[in-house]
Amino acid sequence: MVVILARGRVAADGRPEELTHAGGVEIQTGDGVRRFPQASREDVPRIVAELVSRGIDIYEVRVVRSTLEDAYLEAVDSS
């Protein structure tokens, strides 16, 4: 359990996976990083297959998730 305090009040609380959120998918290709902000982990095979079928080299795939620091900043900014 994580509790985020702002100005002496609880701004947010919950398990880390409840406070963070998905941030899409980033794929490192021979042409640079391609970002798919609305994609989820389940979309990765389809996206990679599509890129490879177009002849694009894939070097790295990363599913992006916000950090607890991001959750803290969001909670403090909104309080």
mmCIF file of the N, C-alpha and C atoms, coordinates in Angstrom:
data_MODEL
# 
_entry.id   MODEL 
# 
loop_
_atom_site.group_PDB 
_atom_site.id 
_atom_site.type_symbol 
_atom_site.label_atom_id 
_atom_site.label_alt_id 
_atom_site.label_comp_id 
_atom_site.label_asym_id 
_atom_site.label_entity_id 
_atom_site.label_seq_id 
_atom_site.pdbx_PDB_ins_code 
_atom_site.Cartn_x 
_atom_site.Cartn_y 
_atom_site.Cartn_z 
_atom_site.occupancy 
_atom_site.B_iso_or_equiv 
_atom_site.pdbx_formal_charge 
_atom_site.auth_seq_id 
_atom_site.auth_comp_id 
_atom_site.auth_asym_id 
_atom_site.auth_atom_id 
_atom_site.pdbx_PDB_model_num 
ATOM 1   N N  . MET A 1 1  ? 0.848  -1.179 0.000   1.00 0.00 ? 1  MET A N  1 
ATOM 2   C CA . MET A 1 1  ? 0.000  0.000  0.000   1.00 0.00 ? 1  MET A CA 1 
ATOM 3   C C  . MET A 1 1  ? 0.887  1.234  0.000   1.00 0.00 ? 1  MET A C  1 
ATOM 4   N N  . VAL A 1 2  ? 0.531  2.187  -0.841  1.00 0.00 ? 2  VAL A N  1 
ATOM 5   C CA . VAL A 1 2  ? 1.244  3.460  -0.956  1.00 0.00 ? 2  VAL A CA 1 
ATOM 6   C C  . VAL A 1 2  ? 0.256  4.570  -0.614  1.00 0.00 ? 2  VAL A C  1 
ATOM 7   N N  . VAL A 1 3  ? 0.718  5.530  0.173   1.00 0.00 ? 3  VAL A N  1 
ATOM 8   C CA . VAL A 1 3  ? -0.094 6.702  0.496   1.00 0.00 ? 3  VAL A CA 1 
ATOM 9   C C  . VAL A 1 3  ? 0.693  7.931  0.068   1.00 0.00 ? 3  VAL A C  1 
ATOM 10  N N  . ILE A 1 4  ? 0.052  8.798  -0.705  1.00 0.00 ? 4  ILE A N  1 
ATOM 11  C CA . ILE A 1 4  ? 0.681  10.044 -1.151  1.00 0.00 ? 4  ILE A CA 1 
ATOM 12  C C  . ILE A 1 4  ? 0.031  11.187 -0.388  1.00 0.00 ? 4  ILE A C  1 
ATOM 13  N N  . LEU A 1 5  ? 0.863  11.937 0.334   1.00 0.00 ? 5  LEU A N  1 
ATOM 14  C CA . LEU A 1 5  ? 0.391  13.072 1.117   1.00 0.00 ? 5  LEU A CA 1 
ATOM 15  C C  . LEU A 1 5  ? 0.729  14.372 0.408   1.00 0.00 ? 5  LEU A C  1 
ATOM 16  N N  . ALA A 1 6  ? -0.195 15.307 0.453   1.00 0.00 ? 6  ALA A N  1 
ATOM 17  C CA . ALA A 1 6  ? 0.037  16.646 -0.089  1.00 0.00 ? 6  ALA A CA 1 
ATOM 18  C C  . ALA A 1 6  ? -0.599 17.643 0.870   1.00 0.00 ? 6  ALA A C  1 
ATOM 19  N N  . ARG A 1 7  ? 0.200  18.557 1.368   1.00 0.00 ? 7  ARG A N  1 
ATOM 20  C CA . ARG A 1 7  ? -0.290 19.576 2.309   1.00 0.00 ? 7  ARG A CA 1 
ATOM 21  C C  . ARG A 1 7  ? -0.967 18.960 3.525   1.00 0.00 ? 7  ARG A C  1 
ATOM 22  N N  . GLY A 1 8  ? -0.402 17.853 4.007   1.00 0.00 ? 8  GLY A N  1 
ATOM 23  C CA . GLY A 1 8  ? -0.916 17.206 5.205   1.00 0.00 ? 8  GLY A CA 1 
ATOM 24  C C  . GLY A 1 8  ? -2.160 16.364 5.004   1.00 0.00 ? 8  GLY A C  1 
ATOM 25  N N  . ARG A 1 9  ? -2.591 16.197 3.765   1.00 0.00 ? 9  ARG A N  1 
ATOM 26  C CA . ARG A 1 9  ? -3.777 15.389 3.475   1.00 0.00 ? 9  ARG A CA 1 
ATOM 27  C C  . ARG A 1 9  ? -3.422 14.244 2.542   1.00 0.00 ? 9  ARG A C  1 
ATOM 28  N N  . VAL A 1 10 ? -4.215 13.194 2.603   1.00 0.00 ? 10 VAL A N  1 
ATOM 29  C CA . VAL A 1 10 ? -4.018 12.062 1.700   1.00 0.00 ? 10 VAL A CA 1 
ATOM 30  C C  . VAL A 1 10 ? -4.505 12.482 0.311   1.00 0.00 ? 10 VAL A C  1 
ATOM 31  N N  . ALA A 1 11 ? -3.578 12.546 -0.644  1.00 0.00 ? 11 ALA A N  1 
ATOM 32  C CA . ALA A 1 11 ? -3.919 12.921 -2.014  1.00 0.00 ? 11 ALA A CA 1 
ATOM 33  C C  . ALA A 1 11 ? -4.263 11.698 -2.848  1.00 0.00 ? 11 ALA A C  1 
ATOM 34  N N  . ALA A 1 12 ? -3.678 10.560 -2.512  1.00 0.00 ? 12 ALA A N  1 
ATOM 35  C CA . ALA A 1 12 ? -3.948 9.305  -3.230  1.00 0.00 ? 12 ALA A CA 1 
ATOM 36  C C  . ALA A 1 12 ? -3.446 8.149  -2.377  1.00 0.00 ? 12 ALA A C  1 
ATOM 37  N N  . ASP A 1 13 ? -4.083 7.012  -2.521  1.00 0.00 ? 13 ASP A N  1 
ATOM 38  C CA . ASP A 1 13 ? -3.599 5.808  -1.856  1.00 0.00 ? 13 ASP A CA 1 
ATOM 39  C C  . ASP A 1 13 ? -4.027 4.587  -2.641  1.00 0.00 ? 13 ASP A C  1 
ATOM 40  N N  . GLY A 1 14 ? -3.275 3.515  -2.478  1.00 0.00 ? 14 GLY A N  1 
ATOM 41  C CA . GLY A 1 14 ? -3.581 2.270  -3.172  1.00 0.00 ? 14 GLY A CA 1 
ATOM 42  C C  . GLY A 1 14 ? -2.326 1.470  -3.444  1.00 0.00 ? 14 GLY A C  1 
ATOM 43  N N  . ARG A 1 15 ? -2.497 0.362  -4.111  1.00 0.00 ? 15 ARG A N  1 
ATOM 44  C CA . ARG A 1 15 ? -1.347 -0.455 -4.503  1.00 0.00 ? 15 ARG A CA 1 
ATOM 45  C C  . ARG A 1 15 ? -0.655 0.242  -5.671  1.00 0.00 ? 15 ARG A C  1 
ATOM 46  N N  . PRO A 1 16 ? 0.655  0.032  -5.834  1.00 0.00 ? 16 PRO A N  1 
ATOM 47  C CA . PRO A 1 16 ? 1.370  0.693  -6.925  1.00 0.00 ? 16 PRO A CA 1 
ATOM 48  C C  . PRO A 1 16 ? 0.711  0.504  -8.295  1.00 0.00 ? 16 PRO A C  1 
ATOM 49  N N  . GLU A 1 17 ? 0.216  -0.689 -8.574  1.00 0.00 ? 17 GLU A N  1 
ATOM 50  C CA . GLU A 1 17 ? -0.409 -0.931 -9.880  1.00 0.00 ? 17 GLU A CA 1 
ATOM 51  C C  . GLU A 1 17 ? -1.738 -0.189 -10.032 1.00 0.00 ? 17 GLU A C  1 
ATOM 52  N N  . GLU A 1 18 ? -2.346 0.240  -8.912  1.00 0.00 ? 18 GLU A N  1 
ATOM 53  C CA . GLU A 1 18 ? -3.570 1.030  -8.974  1.00 0.00 ? 18 GLU A CA 1 
ATOM 54  C C  . GLU A 1 18 ? -3.270 2.518  -9.204  1.00 0.00 ? 18 GLU A C  1 
ATOM 55  N N  . LEU A 1 19 ? -2.116 2.966  -8.729  1.00 0.00 ? 19 LEU A N  1 
ATOM 56  C CA . LEU A 1 19 ? -1.761 4.383  -8.834  1.00 0.00 ? 19 LEU A CA 1 
ATOM 57  C C  . LEU A 1 19 ? -1.071 4.730  -10.153 1.00 0.00 ? 19 LEU A C  1 
ATOM 58  N N  . THR A 1 20 ? -0.472 3.743  -10.781 1.00 0.00 ? 20 THR A N  1 
ATOM 59  C CA . THR A 1 20 ? 0.196  3.972  -12.057 1.00 0.00 ? 20 THR A CA 1 
ATOM 60  C C  . THR A 1 20 ? -0.748 3.577  -13.193 1.00 0.00 ? 20 THR A C  1 
ATOM 61  N N  . HIS A 1 21 ? -0.392 3.974  -14.406 1.00 0.00 ? 21 HIS A N  1 
ATOM 62  C CA . HIS A 1 21 ? -1.263 3.634  -15.533 1.00 0.00 ? 21 HIS A CA 1 
ATOM 63  C C  . HIS A 1 21 ? -0.420 3.335  -16.771 1.00 0.00 ? 21 HIS A C  1 
ATOM 64  N N  . ALA A 1 22 ? -1.055 2.637  -17.689 1.00 0.00 ? 22 ALA A N  1 
ATOM 65  C CA . ALA A 1 22 ? -0.380 2.267  -18.937 1.00 0.00 ? 22 ALA A CA 1 
ATOM 66  C C  . ALA A 1 22 ? -0.063 3.515  -19.740 1.00 0.00 ? 22 ALA A C  1 
ATOM 67  N N  . GLY A 1 23 ? 1.070  3.451  -20.450 1.00 0.00 ? 23 GLY A N  1 
ATOM 68  C CA . GLY A 1 23 ? 1.497  4.603  -21.232 1.00 0.00 ? 23 GLY A CA 1 
ATOM 69  C C  . GLY A 1 23 ? 1.806  4.265  -22.673 1.00 0.00 ? 23 GLY A C  1 
ATOM 70  N N  . GLY A 1 24 ? 1.316  3.117  -23.145 1.00 0.00 ? 24 GLY A N  1 
ATOM 71  C CA . GLY A 1 24 ? 1.527  2.756  -24.536 1.00 0.00 ? 24 GLY A CA 1 
ATOM 72  C C  . GLY A 1 24 ? 2.696  1.824  -24.747 1.00 0.00 ? 24 GLY A C  1 
ATOM 73  N N  . VAL A 1 25 ? 3.177  1.804  -25.982 1.00 0.00 ? 25 VAL A N  1 
ATOM 74  C CA . VAL A 1 25 ? 4.270  0.927  -26.391 1.00 0.00 ? 25 VAL A CA 1 
ATOM 75  C C  . VAL A 1 25 ? 5.281  1.744  -27.184 1.00 0.00 ? 25 VAL A C  1 
ATOM 76  N N  . GLU A 1 26 ? 6.566  1.489  -26.925 1.00 0.00 ? 26 GLU A N  1 
ATOM 77  C CA . GLU A 1 26 ? 7.638  2.100  -27.706 1.00 0.00 ? 26 GLU A CA 1 
ATOM 78  C C  . GLU A 1 26 ? 8.416  0.993  -28.383 1.00 0.00 ? 26 GLU A C  1 
ATOM 79  N N  . ILE A 1 27 ? 8.704  1.158  -29.663 1.00 0.00 ? 27 ILE A N  1 
ATOM 80  C CA . ILE A 1 27 ? 9.445  0.157  -30.424 1.00 0.00 ? 27 ILE A CA 1 
ATOM 81  C C  . ILE A 1 27 ? 10.652 0.830  -31.072 1.00 0.00 ? 27 ILE A C  1 
ATOM 82  N N  . GLN A 1 28 ? 11.823 0.314  -30.748 1.00 0.00 ? 28 GLN A N  1 
ATOM 83  C CA . GLN A 1 28 ? 13.068 0.821  -31.346 1.00 0.00 ? 28 GLN A CA 1 
ATOM 84  C C  . GLN A 1 28 ? 13.259 0.113  -32.680 1.00 0.00 ? 28 GLN A C  1 
ATOM 85  N N  . THR A 1 29 ? 13.296 0.905  -33.751 1.00 0.00 ? 29 THR A N  1 
ATOM 86  C CA . THR A 1 29 ? 13.486 0.348  -35.088 1.00 0.00 ? 29 THR A CA 1 
ATOM 87  C C  . THR A 1 29 ? 14.776 0.891  -35.677 1.00 0.00 ? 29 THR A C  1 
ATOM 88  N N  . GLY A 1 30 ? 15.107 0.434  -36.848 1.00 0.00 ? 30 GLY A N  1 
ATOM 89  C CA . GLY A 1 30 ? 16.275 0.952  -37.538 1.00 0.00 ? 30 GLY A CA 1 
ATOM 90  C C  . GLY A 1 30 ? 16.146 2.422  -37.890 1.00 0.00 ? 30 GLY A C  1 
ATOM 91  N N  . ASP A 1 31 ? 14.919 2.936  -37.896 1.00 0.00 ? 31 ASP A N  1 
ATOM 92  C CA . ASP A 1 31 ? 14.652 4.340  -38.215 1.00 0.00 ? 31 ASP A CA 1 
ATOM 93  C C  . ASP A 1 31 ? 14.466 5.204  -36.979 1.00 0.00 ? 31 ASP A C  1 
ATOM 94  N N  . GLY A 1 32 ? 14.582 4.623  -35.802 1.00 0.00 ? 32 GLY A N  1 
ATOM 95  C CA . GLY A 1 32 ? 14.378 5.372  -34.556 1.00 0.00 ? 32 GLY A CA 1 
ATOM 96  C C  . GLY A 1 32 ? 13.243 4.774  -33.746 1.00 0.00 ? 32 GLY A C  1 
ATOM 97  N N  . VAL A 1 33 ? 12.842 5.494  -32.709 1.00 0.00 ? 33 VAL A N  1 
ATOM 98  C CA . VAL A 1 33 ? 11.788 5.011  -31.819 1.00 0.00 ? 33 VAL A CA 1 
ATOM 99  C C  . VAL A 1 33 ? 10.422 5.381  -32.392 1.00 0.00 ? 33 VAL A C  1 
ATOM 100 N N  . ARG A 1 34 ? 9.546  4.394  -32.417 1.00 0.00 ? 34 ARG A N  1 
ATOM 101 C CA . ARG A 1 34 ? 8.160  4.620  -32.823 1.00 0.00 ? 34 ARG A CA 1 
ATOM 102 C C  . ARG A 1 34 ? 7.300  4.433  -31.584 1.00 0.00 ? 34 ARG A C  1 
ATOM 103 N N  . ARG A 1 35 ? 6.418  5.386  -31.362 1.00 0.00 ? 35 ARG A N  1 
ATOM 104 C CA . ARG A 1 35 ? 5.563  5.353  -30.175 1.00 0.00 ? 35 ARG A CA 1 
ATOM 105 C C  . ARG A 1 35 ? 4.120  5.068  -30.578 1.00 0.00 ? 35 ARG A C  1 
ATOM 106 N N  . PHE A 1 36 ? 3.498  4.212  -29.800 1.00 0.00 ? 36 PHE A N  1 
ATOM 107 C CA . PHE A 1 36 ? 2.094  3.851  -29.971 1.00 0.00 ? 36 PHE A CA 1 
ATOM 108 C C  . PHE A 1 36 ? 1.407  4.099  -28.623 1.00 0.00 ? 36 PHE A C  1 
ATOM 109 N N  . PRO A 1 37 ? 1.024  5.356  -28.343 1.00 0.00 ? 37 PRO A N  1 
ATOM 110 C CA . PRO A 1 37 ? 0.548  5.727  -27.011 1.00 0.00 ? 37 PRO A CA 1 
ATOM 111 C C  . PRO A 1 37 ? -0.736 5.038  -26.558 1.00 0.00 ? 37 PRO A C  1 
ATOM 112 N N  . GLN A 1 38 ? -1.571 4.607  -27.471 1.00 0.00 ? 38 GLN A N  1 
ATOM 113 C CA . GLN A 1 38 ? -2.829 3.955  -27.091 1.00 0.00 ? 38 GLN A CA 1 
ATOM 114 C C  . GLN A 1 38 ? -2.719 2.435  -27.037 1.00 0.00 ? 38 GLN A C  1 
ATOM 115 N N  . ALA A 1 39 ? -1.558 1.894  -27.422 1.00 0.00 ? 39 ALA A N  1 
ATOM 116 C CA . ALA A 1 39 ? -1.386 0.441  -27.483 1.00 0.00 ? 39 ALA A CA 1 
ATOM 117 C C  . ALA A 1 39 ? -1.181 -0.144 -26.091 1.00 0.00 ? 39 ALA A C  1 
ATOM 118 N N  . SER A 1 40 ? -1.533 -1.407 -25.958 1.00 0.00 ? 40 SER A N  1 
ATOM 119 C CA . SER A 1 40 ? -1.316 -2.144 -24.711 1.00 0.00 ? 40 SER A CA 1 
ATOM 120 C C  . SER A 1 40 ? -0.385 -3.321 -24.995 1.00 0.00 ? 40 SER A C  1 
ATOM 121 N N  . ARG A 1 41 ? -0.059 -4.031 -23.962 1.00 0.00 ? 41 ARG A N  1 
ATOM 122 C CA . ARG A 1 41 ? 0.816  -5.206 -24.087 1.00 0.00 ? 41 ARG A CA 1 
ATOM 123 C C  . ARG A 1 41 ? 0.236  -6.205 -25.098 1.00 0.00 ? 41 ARG A C  1 
ATOM 124 N N  . GLU A 1 42 ? -1.071 -6.344 -25.096 1.00 0.00 ? 42 GLU A N  1 
ATOM 125 C CA . GLU A 1 42 ? -1.721 -7.302 -25.988 1.00 0.00 ? 42 GLU A CA 1 
ATOM 126 C C  . GLU A 1 42 ? -1.603 -6.903 -27.462 1.00 0.00 ? 42 GLU A C  1 
ATOM 127 N N  . ASP A 1 43 ? -1.351 -5.633 -27.741 1.00 0.00 ? 43 ASP A N  1 
ATOM 128 C CA . ASP A 1 43 ? -1.218 -5.151 -29.120 1.00 0.00 ? 43 ASP A CA 1 
ATOM 129 C C  . ASP A 1 43 ? 0.174  -5.380 -29.705 1.00 0.00 ? 43 ASP A C  1 
ATOM 130 N N  . VAL A 1 44 ? 1.165  -5.687 -28.866 1.00 0.00 ? 44 VAL A N  1 
ATOM 131 C CA . VAL A 1 44 ? 2.561  -5.776 -29.315 1.00 0.00 ? 44 VAL A CA 1 
ATOM 132 C C  . VAL A 1 44 ? 2.766  -6.776 -30.447 1.00 0.00 ? 44 VAL A C  1 
ATOM 133 N N  . PRO A 1 45 ? 2.287  -8.029 -30.352 1.00 0.00 ? 45 PRO A N  1 
ATOM 134 C CA . PRO A 1 45 ? 2.538  -8.967 -31.456 1.00 0.00 ? 45 PRO A CA 1 
ATOM 135 C C  . PRO A 1 45 ? 2.019  -8.458 -32.806 1.00 0.00 ? 45 PRO A C  1 
ATOM 136 N N  . ARG A 1 46 ? 0.831  -7.873 -32.807 1.00 0.00 ? 46 ARG A N  1 
ATOM 137 C CA . ARG A 1 46 ? 0.257  -7.354 -34.048 1.00 0.00 ? 46 ARG A CA 1 
ATOM 138 C C  . ARG A 1 46 ? 1.075  -6.195 -34.603 1.00 0.00 ? 46 ARG A C  1 
ATOM 139 N N  . ILE A 1 47 ? 1.479  -5.276 -33.739 1.00 0.00 ? 47 ILE A N  1 
ATOM 140 C CA . ILE A 1 47 ? 2.256  -4.122 -34.182 1.00 0.00 ? 47 ILE A CA 1 
ATOM 141 C C  . ILE A 1 47 ? 3.602  -4.571 -34.739 1.00 0.00 ? 47 ILE A C  1 
ATOM 142 N N  . VAL A 1 48 ? 4.277  -5.469 -34.024 1.00 0.00 ? 48 VAL A N  1 
ATOM 143 C CA . VAL A 1 48 ? 5.581  -5.948 -34.482 1.00 0.00 ? 48 VAL A CA 1 
ATOM 144 C C  . VAL A 1 48 ? 5.441  -6.688 -35.809 1.00 0.00 ? 48 VAL A C  1 
ATOM 145 N N  . ALA A 1 49 ? 4.442  -7.547 -35.925 1.00 0.00 ? 49 ALA A N  1 
ATOM 146 C CA . ALA A 1 49 ? 4.236  -8.293 -37.170 1.00 0.00 ? 49 ALA A CA 1 
ATOM 147 C C  . ALA A 1 49 ? 3.988  -7.333 -38.335 1.00 0.00 ? 49 ALA A C  1 
ATOM 148 N N  . GLU A 1 50 ? 3.211  -6.285 -38.097 1.00 0.00 ? 50 GLU A N  1 
ATOM 149 C CA . GLU A 1 50 ? 2.930  -5.310 -39.149 1.00 0.00 ? 50 GLU A CA 1 
ATOM 150 C C  . GLU A 1 50 ? 4.208  -4.582 -39.580 1.00 0.00 ? 50 GLU A C  1 
ATOM 151 N N  . LEU A 1 51 ? 5.010  -4.166 -38.609 1.00 0.00 ? 51 LEU A N  1 
ATOM 152 C CA . LEU A 1 51 ? 6.255  -3.464 -38.937 1.00 0.00 ? 51 LEU A CA 1 
ATOM 153 C C  . LEU A 1 51 ? 7.230  -4.374 -39.689 1.00 0.00 ? 51 LEU A C  1 
ATOM 154 N N  . VAL A 1 52 ? 7.368  -5.606 -39.228 1.00 0.00 ? 52 VAL A N  1 
ATOM 155 C CA . VAL A 1 52 ? 8.273  -6.557 -39.874 1.00 0.00 ? 52 VAL A CA 1 
ATOM 156 C C  . VAL A 1 52 ? 7.801  -6.860 -41.298 1.00 0.00 ? 52 VAL A C  1 
ATOM 157 N N  . SER A 1 53 ? 6.488  -6.995 -41.485 1.00 0.00 ? 53 SER A N  1 
ATOM 158 C CA . SER A 1 53 ? 5.967  -7.277 -42.830 1.00 0.00 ? 53 SER A CA 1 
ATOM 159 C C  . SER A 1 53 ? 6.246  -6.127 -43.801 1.00 0.00 ? 53 SER A C  1 
ATOM 160 N N  . ARG A 1 54 ? 6.447  -4.910 -43.252 1.00 0.00 ? 54 ARG A N  1 
ATOM 161 C CA . ARG A 1 54 ? 6.794  -3.759 -44.078 1.00 0.00 ? 54 ARG A CA 1 
ATOM 162 C C  . ARG A 1 54 ? 8.308  -3.599 -44.232 1.00 0.00 ? 54 ARG A C  1 
ATOM 163 N N  . GLY A 1 55 ? 9.059  -4.598 -43.728 1.00 0.00 ? 55 GLY A N  1 
ATOM 164 C CA . GLY A 1 55 ? 10.504 -4.580 -43.895 1.00 0.00 ? 55 GLY A CA 1 
ATOM 165 C C  . GLY A 1 55 ? 11.250 -3.735 -42.868 1.00 0.00 ? 55 GLY A C  1 
ATOM 166 N N  . ILE A 1 56 ? 10.612 -3.404 -41.776 1.00 0.00 ? 56 ILE A N  1 
ATOM 167 C CA . ILE A 1 56 ? 11.237 -2.573 -40.742 1.00 0.00 ? 56 ILE A CA 1 
ATOM 168 C C  . ILE A 1 56 ? 11.916 -3.463 -39.715 1.00 0.00 ? 56 ILE A C  1 
ATOM 169 N N  . ASP A 1 57 ? 13.191 -3.177 -39.438 1.00 0.00 ? 57 ASP A N  1 
ATOM 170 C CA . ASP A 1 57 ? 13.938 -3.935 -38.433 1.00 0.00 ? 57 ASP A CA 1 
ATOM 171 C C  . ASP A 1 57 ? 13.523 -3.501 -37.030 1.00 0.00 ? 57 ASP A C  1 
ATOM 172 N N  . ILE A 1 58 ? 13.293 -4.475 -36.150 1.00 0.00 ? 58 ILE A N  1 
ATOM 173 C CA . ILE A 1 58 ? 12.897 -4.224 -34.758 1.00 0.00 ? 58 ILE A CA 1 
ATOM 174 C C  . ILE A 1 58 ? 14.074 -4.586 -33.860 1.00 0.00 ? 58 ILE A C  1 
ATOM 175 N N  . TYR A 1 59 ? 14.437 -3.658 -32.961 1.00 0.00 ? 59 TYR A N  1 
ATOM 176 C CA . TYR A 1 59 ? 15.559 -3.891 -32.060 1.00 0.00 ? 59 TYR A CA 1 
ATOM 177 C C  . TYR A 1 59 ? 15.153 -3.987 -30.598 1.00 0.00 ? 59 TYR A C  1 
ATOM 178 N N  . GLU A 1 60 ? 14.052 -3.363 -30.253 1.00 0.00 ? 60 GLU A N  1 
ATOM 179 C CA . GLU A 1 60 ? 13.614 -3.382 -28.857 1.00 0.00 ? 60 GLU A CA 1 
ATOM 180 C C  . GLU A 1 60 ? 12.139 -3.009 -28.789 1.00 0.00 ? 60 GLU A C  1 
ATOM 181 N N  . VAL A 1 61 ? 11.429 -3.653 -27.861 1.00 0.00 ? 61 VAL A N  1 
ATOM 182 C CA . VAL A 1 61 ? 10.030 -3.338 -27.619 1.00 0.00 ? 61 VAL A CA 1 
ATOM 183 C C  . VAL A 1 61 ? 9.878  -3.076 -26.125 1.00 0.00 ? 61 VAL A C  1 
ATOM 184 N N  . ARG A 1 62 ? 9.209  -1.982 -25.794 1.00 0.00 ? 62 ARG A N  1 
ATOM 185 C CA . ARG A 1 62 ? 9.033  -1.636 -24.387 1.00 0.00 ? 62 ARG A CA 1 
ATOM 186 C C  . ARG A 1 62 ? 7.583  -1.221 -24.141 1.00 0.00 ? 62 ARG A C  1 
ATOM 187 N N  . VAL A 1 63 ? 6.958  -1.906 -23.187 1.00 0.00 ? 63 VAL A N  1 
ATOM 188 C CA . VAL A 1 63 ? 5.618  -1.518 -22.751 1.00 0.00 ? 63 VAL A CA 1 
ATOM 189 C C  . VAL A 1 63 ? 5.822  -0.452 -21.682 1.00 0.00 ? 63 VAL A C  1 
ATOM 190 N N  . VAL A 1 64 ? 5.254  0.719  -21.910 1.00 0.00 ? 64 VAL A N  1 
ATOM 191 C CA . VAL A 1 64 ? 5.485  1.876  -21.044 1.00 0.00 ? 64 VAL A CA 1 
ATOM 192 C C  . VAL A 1 64 ? 4.422  1.925  -19.955 1.00 0.00 ? 64 VAL A C  1 
ATOM 193 N N  . ARG A 1 65 ? 4.859  2.197  -18.741 1.00 0.00 ? 65 ARG A N  1 
ATOM 194 C CA . ARG A 1 65 ? 3.954  2.348  -17.601 1.00 0.00 ? 65 ARG A CA 1 
ATOM 195 C C  . ARG A 1 65 ? 4.441  3.530  -16.787 1.00 0.00 ? 65 ARG A C  1 
ATOM 196 N N  . SER A 1 66 ? 3.539  4.337  -16.295 1.00 0.00 ? 66 SER A N  1 
ATOM 197 C CA . SER A 1 66 ? 3.949  5.465  -15.470 1.00 0.00 ? 66 SER A CA 1 
ATOM 198 C C  . SER A 1 66 ? 4.598  4.938  -14.182 1.00 0.00 ? 66 SER A C  1 
ATOM 199 N N  . THR A 1 67 ? 5.372  5.783  -13.546 1.00 0.00 ? 67 THR A N  1 
ATOM 200 C CA . THR A 1 67 ? 6.071  5.408  -12.316 1.00 0.00 ? 67 THR A CA 1 
ATOM 201 C C  . THR A 1 67 ? 5.306  5.947  -11.105 1.00 0.00 ? 67 THR A C  1 
ATOM 202 N N  . LEU A 1 68 ? 5.726  5.524  -9.925  1.00 0.00 ? 68 LEU A N  1 
ATOM 203 C CA . LEU A 1 68 ? 5.132  6.076  -8.712  1.00 0.00 ? 68 LEU A CA 1 
ATOM 204 C C  . LEU A 1 68 ? 5.452  7.563  -8.595  1.00 0.00 ? 68 LEU A C  1 
ATOM 205 N N  . GLU A 1 69 ? 6.597  7.980  -9.119  1.00 0.00 ? 69 GLU A N  1 
ATOM 206 C CA . GLU A 1 69 ? 6.915  9.403  -9.130  1.00 0.00 ? 69 GLU A CA 1 
ATOM 207 C C  . GLU A 1 69 ? 5.896  10.160 -9.985  1.00 0.00 ? 69 GLU A C  1 
ATOM 208 N N  . ASP A 1 70 ? 5.539  9.603  -11.140 1.00 0.00 ? 70 ASP A N  1 
ATOM 209 C CA . ASP A 1 70 ? 4.509  10.220 -11.980 1.00 0.00 ? 70 ASP A CA 1 
ATOM 210 C C  . ASP A 1 70 ? 3.183  10.316 -11.218 1.00 0.00 ? 70 ASP A C  1 
ATOM 211 N N  . ALA A 1 71 ? 2.821  9.231  -10.506 1.00 0.00 ? 71 ALA A N  1 
ATOM 212 C CA . ALA A 1 71 ? 1.578  9.219  -9.734  1.00 0.00 ? 71 ALA A CA 1 
ATOM 213 C C  . ALA A 1 71 ? 1.619  10.282 -8.640  1.00 0.00 ? 71 ALA A C  1 
ATOM 214 N N  . TYR A 1 72 ? 2.771  10.430 -7.994  1.00 0.00 ? 72 TYR A N  1 
ATOM 215 C CA . TYR A 1 72 ? 2.932  11.450 -6.961  1.00 0.00 ? 72 TYR A CA 1 
ATOM 216 C C  . TYR A 1 72 ? 2.717  12.844 -7.542  1.00 0.00 ? 72 TYR A C  1 
ATOM 217 N N  . LEU A 1 73 ? 3.385  13.125 -8.652  1.00 0.00 ? 73 LEU A N  1 
ATOM 218 C CA . LEU A 1 73 ? 3.272  14.449 -9.266  1.00 0.00 ? 73 LEU A CA 1 
ATOM 219 C C  . LEU A 1 73 ? 1.846  14.740 -9.697  1.00 0.00 ? 73 LEU A C  1 
ATOM 220 N N  . GLU A 1 74 ? 1.145  13.748 -10.250 1.00 0.00 ? 74 GLU A N  1 
ATOM 221 C CA . GLU A 1 74 ? -0.250 13.933 -10.640 1.00 0.00 ? 74 GLU A CA 1 
ATOM 222 C C  . GLU A 1 74 ? -1.134 14.218 -9.423  1.00 0.00 ? 74 GLU A C  1 
ATOM 223 N N  . ALA A 1 75 ? -0.907 13.461 -8.340  1.00 0.00 ? 75 ALA A N  1 
ATOM 224 C CA . ALA A 1 75 ? -1.725 13.619 -7.140  1.00 0.00 ? 75 ALA A CA 1 
ATOM 225 C C  . ALA A 1 75 ? -1.488 14.963 -6.476  1.00 0.00 ? 75 ALA A C  1 
ATOM 226 N N  . VAL A 1 76 ? -0.234 15.387 -6.417  1.00 0.00 ? 76 VAL A N  1 
ATOM 227 C CA . VAL A 1 76 ? 0.102  16.655 -5.773  1.00 0.00 ? 76 VAL A CA 1 
ATOM 228 C C  . VAL A 1 76 ? -0.401 17.825 -6.624  1.00 0.00 ? 76 VAL A C  1 
ATOM 229 N N  . ASP A 1 77 ? -0.283 17.723 -7.936  1.00 0.00 ? 77 ASP A N  1 
ATOM 230 C CA . ASP A 1 77 ? -0.746 18.796 -8.819  1.00 0.00 ? 77 ASP A CA 1 
ATOM 231 C C  . ASP A 1 77 ? -2.257 18.977 -8.758  1.00 0.00 ? 77 ASP A C  1 
ATOM 232 N N  . SER A 1 78 ? -2.990 17.862 -8.563  1.00 0.00 ? 78 SER A N  1 
ATOM 233 C CA . SER A 1 78 ? -4.443 17.959 -8.566  1.00 0.00 ? 78 SER A CA 1 
ATOM 234 C C  . SER A 1 78 ? -5.021 18.304 -7.201  1.00 0.00 ? 78 SER A C  1 
ATOM 235 N N  . SER A 1 79 ? -4.183 18.351 -6.164  1.00 0.00 ? 79 SER A N  1 
ATOM 236 C CA . SER A 1 79 ? -4.722 18.658 -4.829  1.00 0.00 ? 79 SER A CA 1 
ATOM 237 C C  . SER A 1 79 ? -4.619 20.128 -4.490  1.00 0.00 ? 79 SER A C  1 
# 
